[in-house]
Amino acid sequence: MLDRLGRQIYHPAVMLPLLALVQLMVMLDFNFGQLALVLVSKGMRYTVNTVFHRATHANTHATAPMLPCKQGTCTC
């Protein structure tokens, strides 16, 4: 069981976000208030960009359905 946990803890899906969080904490001197504000602002920025992109992409496809997405990351 410990061996399995040891292998899974070093999986990139676990380690990369953890390292990004630690790097952010070091940049902000381990101030959890600032860390929360930065994480909320990044989340809001991601949400606004995603919603805006989908709305723009839906309007583009409504007038010309064969146009590819400009960002190339669309799933619609």
Secondary structure, 3 states (H helix, E strand, C coil): CHHHHHHHHCCHHHHHHHHHHHHHHHHCCCCHHHHHHHHHHHHHHHHHHHHHHHHHHHHHHHHCCCCCCCCCCCCC
